[in-house]
Amino acid sequence: MTVKLFISAITKITLGFLLMGVLIFLPAGTLSFPNGWGLMAVLFVPMFFAGLVLMFKNPALLARRLNAKETQKEQRLVVALSALMFISGFLVAGLDFRFGWSDLPNAVVWSAVAVFLLGYLLYAEVIRENAYLSRTIEVQENQSLIDTGLYAFVRHPMYTATILLFLSMPLILGSLWAFLIFLLYPFIIAGRIKYEEAFLEENLAGYREYKQKVKYRLIPFVW
């Protein structure tokens, strides 16, 4: 662990917390938005402790996860579209609470919390299995192909986990309209996967054979 990495991690988590708070509570017009605080809790509390574990167990992986700067034009577009989706979705969720557009049953909200936590567990398992994970598309020096664990069922289990996380977020906030916006995410990530797989076929030994062995990208027997 280095002081620079610690400061970088704490800074990014803090900025993410503040930005998300502004996007949710400002349009809501109040801090008395229980669903908003619920989402902030289930998102940032596990994130903080996961960051601490990585900081001591695998600081190199944490550093890669903190680096989100894409160099390829196509992937910068994916990042921009994702950011636009998040901003729009959170703003709509806040407005939804203020004006009462949605009336989701508590059972839906709590089910979304359960799905979100499941997505977090899957995400943590992917990180445990694959020490080469990066937020940018790259192949690292001496990187080997991972084809065990969750990677034996789908080729991109990390994206499967993020779909569970992101599609459950607006439902935790109690907003059906925000959920419709977040439904764009699987289509956005599908474009990223297409480019990523072409890159890996060219740059990661054994990836072409792996695609023949594991047929599905995100969901077994579906796609």
Buried (B, 14 or more C-beta within 10 A) or exposed (E): EEEEBBEBBEEBBEEEBEEBBEBBBBBBEEEEBEBBBBBBEBBBEBBBEBBBEBBEEBBEBBBBBBEEEBEEEEBEBBBEBBEEBBEBBBBBBBBBBEEEBBEBEEEBBEBBBEBBBBBBEBBBBBBEBBBBBBBEBBBEEEBEBBBEEBBEBBBBBBBBBBBBBBBBBBBBBBBBBBBEBBBBBBEBBBBBBEBBBEBBEEEBEEBEEBBEEBEBBBEEEEE
